[in-house]
Amino acid sequence: ADYIIDLGPEGGEEGGRIVAKGTPEEIVHNKNSFTGEYLKKVLN
């Protein structure tokens, strides 16, 4: 993806808020993003 809008932080009632947005390279620096944590492993 060129641009990510990460919703969360969890599913259901604990989700639906924008946790992070930006390129994958930007998302990895967001400490609140579970997606960012995953992408760190994939992009490195």
PyMOL commands that set and color helices and strands:
alter all, ss='L'
color gray80, all
select helices_A, chain A and resi 12-14+24-27+34-43
alter helices_A, ss='H'
color red, helices_A
select strands_A, chain A and resi 4-8+17-22
alter strands_A, ss='S'
color yellow, strands_A
deselect
rebuild
show_as cartoon
